[in-house]
């Protein structure tokens, strides 16, 4: 497992070509967990659709452990 020293080093690392699509996820805790999971597996990004909660939000930040600022995010 590779450890990154800075956020910039993480952003420049090679990502797995997988994008998570979250559509109409009501639980902000679950949204935060997906951000953390995407960062753990070096996934390319997350797409948020429908009524899914969007960062910045306190509940998402609490569960994502600040990985919500690192992941590539697109909102539809």
C-alpha distances in whole Angstrom, upper triangle without the diagonal:
4,7,10,13,15,16,18,15,13,16,16,13,14,14,14,18,19,21,22,25,27,30,33,30,32,30,28,26,25,24,22,20,20,19,16,15,15,13,10,10,11,15,18,20,22,26,28,31,35,35,31,31,29,28,29,30,29,28,25,24,24,22,20,19,20,17,21,21,18,18,21,24,27,30,33
4,7,10,12,13,14,11,10,13,13,10,12,13,14,18,19,21,22,26,27,31,33,31,33,31,29,27,25,25,22,21,20,18,16,15,15,12,10,11,11,14,17,19,22,25,28,31,34,35,31,30,29,27,28,29,29,28,25,23,24,22,19,18,19,16,20,19,16,17,19,23,26,29,32
4,7,9,11,13,10,9,13,13,11,13,14,16,20,20,22,23,26,27,31,33,30,32,30,27,25,25,24,21,20,20,18,15,15,15,12,11,12,12,15,17,19,21,25,27,31,34,34,30,29,27,25,25,27,26,26,23,21,22,20,18,16,16,14,18,17,15,16,19,22,26,29,32
4,6,7,9,6,6,10,10,9,12,13,16,19,20,21,22,25,26,30,32,30,32,29,27,25,25,23,21,20,20,17,15,16,15,11,11,13,12,15,16,18,20,24,26,30,33,33,29,28,26,23,23,25,25,25,22,20,21,20,17,15,15,13,16,15,12,14,17,20,24,27,30
4,7,9,7,8,11,12,12,15,17,20,23,23,24,25,28,29,32,34,32,33,31,28,27,27,25,22,22,22,19,17,19,18,14,15,17,15,18,19,20,23,26,28,32,35,35,31,29,27,24,24,26,25,26,23,21,22,21,18,16,15,14,17,16,13,16,19,22,25,28,32
4,5,5,7,9,10,11,15,16,19,22,23,23,24,26,27,31,32,30,32,30,26,25,26,24,21,21,21,18,16,18,17,14,15,17,15,17,18,18,21,24,26,29,32,32,29,27,24,21,21,23,23,24,22,19,20,20,17,15,13,12,15,13,11,14,16,19,23,25,29
4,5,5,6,9,10,13,14,17,19,20,20,21,23,24,27,29,27,29,27,24,23,23,21,18,19,18,15,14,16,15,11,13,15,13,15,15,15,17,20,22,26,29,29,25,24,21,18,18,20,21,22,19,16,18,18,15,13,11,10,12,9,7,10,12,15,19,22,25
4,5,5,6,9,12,13,17,19,20,20,22,24,25,29,31,29,31,29,26,26,26,23,21,22,21,17,17,19,16,13,16,17,14,16,15,16,18,21,23,27,30,30,27,26,23,20,20,23,24,25,22,19,22,22,18,17,14,13,14,11,9,12,13,16,19,22,26
4,6,5,6,10,12,16,18,19,20,22,25,26,30,32,30,32,31,28,27,26,24,22,22,21,18,17,18,16,13,14,15,12,15,15,16,19,22,25,28,32,32,29,28,25,22,23,25,26,26,23,21,23,23,19,18,16,14,16,14,11,13,14,18,21,24,28
4,5,5,9,9,13,15,16,17,18,21,23,26,29,27,29,27,24,24,23,21,19,18,17,14,13,14,12,9,11,12,9,11,12,13,16,19,22,25,29,29,26,25,22,20,20,23,23,24,20,18,20,19,16,15,13,11,13,12,8,10,11,15,18,22,25
4,6,8,9,12,14,15,15,17,20,21,25,27,26,28,27,24,24,23,20,19,19,17,14,14,15,13,10,13,13,9,11,10,11,14,17,20,23,27,27,24,23,20,18,19,22,23,24,20,19,21,20,16,16,14,11,12,11,7,8,9,12,16,19,22
4,7,9,12,14,16,17,19,22,24,27,30,29,31,30,28,27,26,24,22,22,20,17,18,18,15,13,15,15,11,12,11,13,17,20,22,26,29,30,27,27,24,22,23,26,27,27,24,22,25,24,20,20,18,15,16,14,11,12,12,15,18,22,25
4,6,10,12,14,16,18,21,24,27,30,29,31,30,27,27,25,23,22,21,19,17,16,16,14,11,13,12,8,11,10,13,17,20,23,26,30,31,28,27,25,23,24,26,28,28,24,23,25,23,20,20,18,15,17,16,12,12,13,16,19,23,26
4,7,9,12,14,17,20,23,26,29,28,31,30,28,27,25,23,22,22,19,17,17,16,13,12,13,11,8,9,9,12,16,19,22,25,29,31,27,27,25,24,26,28,29,29,25,24,26,24,21,21,20,17,18,18,14,13,13,16,19,23,25
4,6,8,10,13,16,19,22,26,24,27,27,25,24,22,20,19,19,16,14,14,13,10,9,11,8,5,5,5,9,12,16,19,22,26,27,24,24,22,22,23,25,27,26,22,22,24,22,19,20,19,15,16,16,12,11,11,14,16,20,22
4,6,9,11,15,18,21,24,23,27,26,25,24,21,20,20,18,15,15,15,13,10,10,11,8,6,5,6,9,12,15,19,21,25,27,24,24,23,23,25,26,28,27,23,23,25,22,19,21,20,16,17,18,15,12,12,15,17,20,22
4,7,10,13,16,19,23,23,26,26,25,25,22,20,20,19,16,16,17,14,11,13,14,11,9,6,5,9,11,13,17,19,23,25,22,24,22,23,25,27,29,27,24,24,26,24,21,23,22,18,18,19,16,13,12,14,15,18,20
4,7,10,13,16,20,19,23,22,22,22,19,17,18,16,13,13,14,12,9,11,13,10,9,5,5,7,9,11,14,17,20,22,19,21,20,21,23,24,26,25,21,22,24,21,18,21,20,17,17,18,16,12,11,13,14,16,18
4,6,10,13,16,16,19,20,19,19,16,14,15,15,11,11,13,12,8,11,13,11,10,6,6,5,6,7,11,13,16,18,16,17,16,17,20,21,24,22,18,20,22,19,17,20,19,15,14,16,14,10,9,10,10,13,14
4,6,10,13,12,16,16,15,16,13,11,13,12,8,9,12,10,8,11,13,11,12,8,8,6,5,6,9,11,14,16,13,14,14,16,18,19,21,19,16,18,20,17,15,18,18,15,13,16,15,11,10,10,10,12,13
4,6,10,10,14,15,15,16,13,11,13,13,10,11,14,13,11,14,16,15,15,12,11,9,6,5,6,7,11,13,10,13,13,15,18,19,21,19,16,18,20,18,16,20,19,17,15,17,17,13,12,10,10,10,10
4,7,6,10,11,11,13,10,8,11,12,9,11,14,13,12,15,17,17,17,14,14,11,7,6,5,6,8,9,7,10,11,13,16,16,18,16,13,16,18,16,15,18,18,16,14,17,17,14,13,11,11,10,10
4,6,9,11,12,15,12,10,14,15,12,14,17,17,16,19,21,20,21,18,17,14,11,8,6,5,6,7,6,10,11,15,18,17,20,18,15,19,20,18,18,22,21,19,17,20,20,17,16,13,12,10,10
4,6,9,11,13,11,10,14,15,14,15,19,18,18,21,23,23,23,21,21,17,13,11,8,6,5,5,5,8,11,15,17,16,19,16,15,18,20,18,18,22,22,21,18,21,22,19,19,16,14,12,11
4,6,8,10,8,7,11,12,11,13,16,16,16,19,20,21,22,19,20,17,13,12,9,9,8,7,5,7,10,13,16,14,16,13,12,16,17,15,15,19,19,18,16,19,20,18,18,15,15,13,13
4,6,9,8,8,11,13,13,15,17,18,19,21,23,23,24,22,23,19,16,15,11,11,10,7,6,7,11,13,15,13,14,12,11,15,16,14,16,19,20,19,17,20,22,20,21,18,17,15,16
4,5,5,7,9,10,11,13,15,16,17,19,20,22,23,21,22,19,16,16,13,13,13,10,8,8,11,13,14,12,12,9,9,13,13,11,13,16,17,17,15,19,20,19,20,18,18,17,18
4,5,5,6,9,10,11,13,14,15,17,19,20,21,20,21,17,14,15,12,13,13,11,8,6,8,9,11,8,9,6,5,9,10,8,10,13,14,14,12,15,17,16,18,15,16,15,17
4,5,5,6,9,10,11,12,14,16,17,19,20,19,21,18,15,16,14,16,17,14,11,9,11,12,13,10,10,6,6,9,8,6,8,11,13,13,12,16,17,16,19,17,19,18,20
4,5,5,6,9,10,10,12,14,15,17,18,17,19,16,13,14,12,14,15,13,10,10,12,13,14,13,13,9,8,11,11,8,9,12,14,13,12,16,17,15,17,16,17,17,18
4,5,5,7,9,10,11,13,14,16,17,15,16,13,10,11,9,12,13,11,8,7,8,9,12,10,12,9,6,9,11,8,8,12,12,11,9,13,14,12,14,12,13,13,15
4,5,5,6,9,10,11,13,15,15,15,16,13,11,13,12,15,16,15,11,9,10,9,11,9,10,7,4,6,7,5,4,8,9,8,7,11,12,11,14,12,15,15,18
4,5,5,6,9,10,10,12,14,14,16,14,12,14,13,16,18,17,13,12,13,13,14,13,13,10,8,9,9,6,5,9,11,9,10,13,14,12,15,14,17,17,20
4,5,5,6,9,10,11,12,11,13,10,8,11,11,14,16,16,12,12,12,12,15,14,15,13,10,11,12,9,7,11,12,10,9,13,12,10,12,12,14,15,17
4,5,5,6,9,10,11,10,11,9,7,10,11,14,17,17,13,12,11,10,12,13,14,12,9,9,11,9,6,9,9,6,6,9,9,7,9,9,12,14,17
4,6,5,6,9,10,10,13,11,11,14,15,18,21,20,16,15,14,13,15,15,15,13,10,10,11,8,5,7,8,6,7,10,10,9,12,13,16,17,20
4,5,5,6,8,8,11,11,10,14,15,18,21,20,17,17,16,16,18,18,18,16,13,13,14,11,8,11,12,9,10,13,12,10,13,14,16,18,21
4,5,5,6,5,8,7,8,11,13,16,20,20,16,16,15,15,17,18,19,17,14,14,16,13,10,12,12,9,10,12,10,7,9,11,14,16,18
4,5,5,6,9,9,10,14,16,19,22,23,19,18,17,15,17,18,19,18,14,14,15,13,9,10,10,7,9,10,8,6,10,12,15,18,21
4,6,8,11,12,13,17,18,22,25,25,21,21,20,18,20,21,21,19,16,16,16,13,11,11,12,9,12,14,11,10,13,15,19,21,24
4,6,9,11,12,16,18,21,25,25,22,22,21,20,22,23,23,22,18,18,19,16,14,15,15,12,14,16,13,11,13,15,18,21,23
4,7,9,11,15,18,21,24,25,22,22,20,19,21,23,23,22,19,18,20,18,14,15,15,11,13,14,11,9,11,13,16,19,22
4,6,8,12,15,18,21,23,19,20,18,18,20,22,23,22,18,18,20,18,15,16,16,12,13,14,11,8,9,11,14,17,19
4,7,10,14,17,20,22,19,20,18,18,20,22,24,23,19,19,22,20,16,18,17,13,13,14,11,8,7,9,11,15,17
4,7,10,13,17,18,15,16,14,14,16,18,20,20,16,17,19,17,14,16,15,11,10,11,9,6,4,6,8,11,14
4,7,10,13,15,12,12,11,12,14,16,18,17,14,15,18,15,13,16,15,12,10,12,11,7,6,5,7,9,11
4,7,10,12,10,11,10,12,15,16,19,18,15,17,19,18,15,19,17,15,12,14,14,10,8,6,5,6,7
4,7,8,6,8,7,10,13,14,17,16,13,15,18,16,15,18,17,15,12,14,15,12,11,8,6,5,6
4,7,6,9,9,13,15,16,19,18,15,18,21,19,18,22,21,19,16,18,19,16,14,11,9,6,5
4,6,9,10,14,16,16,19,18,16,20,22,20,20,24,23,21,18,21,22,19,18,14,12,9,7
4,6,9,13,15,14,17,15,14,18,19,18,19,22,21,21,18,20,22,19,19,15,14,11,10
4,6,10,12,12,14,13,11,14,16,15,15,18,18,17,14,17,19,16,16,13,12,9,10
4,7,9,8,11,9,8,11,13,13,13,16,15,15,12,15,17,15,16,12,12,10,12
4,6,7,10,10,8,10,13,13,12,15,14,13,10,12,14,13,13,10,10,8,11
3,5,8,9,7,7,11,12,10,12,10,11,7,9,12,11,12,9,11,10,13
4,7,9,7,7,11,12,11,12,10,11,8,9,12,13,14,12,13,13,16
4,6,5,6,9,10,11,12,11,13,10,11,15,15,16,14,16,14,17
4,6,5,6,9,10,11,10,13,11,13,16,17,19,17,19,18,21
4,5,5,7,9,10,11,13,11,14,17,17,19,17,19,18,20
4,5,5,6,8,9,10,8,11,13,13,15,13,15,15,18
4,6,5,6,6,8,7,9,12,12,15,14,17,17,20
4,6,6,7,10,10,12,14,15,18,17,20,20,23
4,5,8,9,9,13,14,14,17,16,19,19,22
4,5,5,6,9,10,10,14,13,16,17,20
4,6,8,10,10,12,15,16,19,20,24
4,5,6,8,10,13,13,17,18,22
4,5,5,6,10,11,15,16,20
4,5,6,9,8,12,13,17
4,6,8,9,12,14,18
4,7,9,12,15,19
4,6,10,12,16
4,7,10,13
4,7,10
4,7
4
